[in-house]
Amino acid sequence: FKSDNLIRKNQTKFRIIYTGTVSVRKGILYLLEVFNDLNLDDIELLVIGDIEKDLNKILKKIQLNKKIIFKKSVNQSELRKFYNISHVFVTCSIEEGLSMVQIQAMSCGLPIICTINSGGEEIISDGIDGFVLPIRDKIKLKNKILFLYNNKNICSEMGKKAQKKATKNFSWEMYGQKAIS
């Protein structure tokens, strides 16, 4: 996973991306509610992943913003393309271990907004390469998204720092060296 800042710079919409299983456990309902509340003109939420059956029933009952785009799971090379047309990665997990998608997004130059229960608290330096929020805190989630939306230069700088950290600390080569030692 590598960044293509030229593609990102040419995007006319500020794009938030979520990747992974679309489930209640992953906190997606909080992200959808916050995004609906934002109601900004030039913003889009891209949700990539398979939707759990039980959540699908809930989603059918919710009035979702037309700027929310759902896509089924994609292969890794296609996923990289979606990261590179996005500006920020968000995961609102209520509980899980460190998900690889956070490191993938960082490698593509995206700042991360995650919860303390996403594993991201182990890799994100809050306020430097992303933000680590309490679970279920829609107000803080909304404020951080708005902050990055209104401060695109800071968003870009945070993304560069995230990419540098991912490349330096989380490459497969580094993983192998740590396993050997």
N, C-alpha and C positions, 0 to 999 in steps of 0.2 A: 504494500500500500504506500503510495507516494502522492504528494500534493501536486496539483496543477493550478497554481494561482492565476494563470492567465485565463483559464476557463472560468474560475470563480469571479474574477474582476469583471468579466463581460456579462454576468448575470444581472438582469434588470430587477429581479425579485430577491428579497432577503429570504433565504430558504433555511428552515429548521428541518433537521432530519432525525428520525428515530429508526433504528433497525433492531430487529430481534423478534421474538415471539410477541404477538399482540395479545396481552392478557391482563387480567386484573392485578395479578402478582407483580407485573412489571410497571404498574402505576400509570398505564396509558390513559386511563379515564381522567386523571388530573391534568395531564398534558393537553388532552382534547378540550377539556373545559376551559383551561387557561387560554388556549389558542382561540377558541370561540369568543372569549371575552375581549381579546386584543382588538379584533375587528379592524385591522390596518389594511390599507389598500394594496401595498406592494410587498406582501409577505405570503409565504406558502409553507405548509407543513407536509413533509413527505414521510409517510409511515410505510416502512418496508418490512414485511414479515408475514408469516401465516397467522391468521386470527383464530384464537381458541374458540371452539364451538359455543361454549357458554357465553363468552363475551360478544359473539356475533349477534346473539339474541338481544343483548343490551344495546349494542350499536344501532340496531334497526329501529329502536324506540327513541333514539336521541336525534335532535335536529342538529346536524353537523354543518359547519361552515363549508362552503363549496371550494374553499382554498386548501382543504385537507385532501391529500391524494394518498390513497391506499394502493400498495403494490404487493403482490405475493413475493415470497423469498426469491432472491436472485443469486446467481453464481458470484463468486468472489471478484472476478474481473469486472463484472457489471456493477457490483456494489461499489467498487472503487470510483467508477464514473459518477455515481449518485453522491458520494461523499464530496467529490470535486466540484459539483454544481451547488453545493450547500455552503452555508456560512457558520452554522453552529449545530452541534450534536447534543441531543437531550435524551436522558433516560431518567425516569422517575421511580425506579424499582422500590417496592416496599421491602423486599428481601431477595437477595441472591449473592452469589460469589462474584468475583471480578469477571465481567464479561469481556470477551475478546473484542467486541465491536467498539468499545471505548478506545482501546489502543489502536485499532484500525482507523478510527476517525481522527485521532490525534496524529497518526502518521500521515494523514491526508491534509493536515494543517487546520483542523477544526478545534476551536475551544470546546470544552465539555461542560455541560450543566448536568450534574448527577445528584443523587441522594446519598446520604451517609450509608445506606444499606445496599449500595450497588457495587461495592468493591472499589469504586472510583475514589473514595476517600483515601485509599492507599497510594494512588498514583497522581492525583490532581493536587496542585498547590493552589488553594483557594484564592481567587483574585489575581492569579498570575497566568495560569494556562486553562482556567475554567473556574467553575463555582461548585461547591459542595453544599447541598441544602438538606434540611431535615425532611424526612418523609412526609408526604401529604400536605406540604406547605405551599398552597397555591399562590398565596400573596408573594412570597419570596421568589417562586418560580416565574411568575408574571413580571416582577420587578427586574430580575436578571435577564430575561429575554428582552424586555424593553430597553434595558441598559445597553445590551449588545446591538440591538436594532438602531438605537439613537446614537451610538458611538461606534460606527463601523470601522474606524481606524484602530480603536482599542480591540475590537473583535478580531481584526486581522492580526494585530500584534500578539494577542493571546493565542491565536491559532499557530503562529510561527513558533512561539515558545512551546506549545503542546507538541508540535512536530519535532522540534529539536529534542525534547525530552523523550519522546517515543523512539526516535531513531537512535539515540544514545543509550537508553536504558532497557528497551524492550524488543530489540531485534532478536531474531532466531539465533544469531551468532552469540549475542550476549547471554541468551538463555542457556545455550550449550556450555559457555564458559562458567556460568554460575552452577550448573548441574555438575560439571566436572570438579569444580573446587568444593 
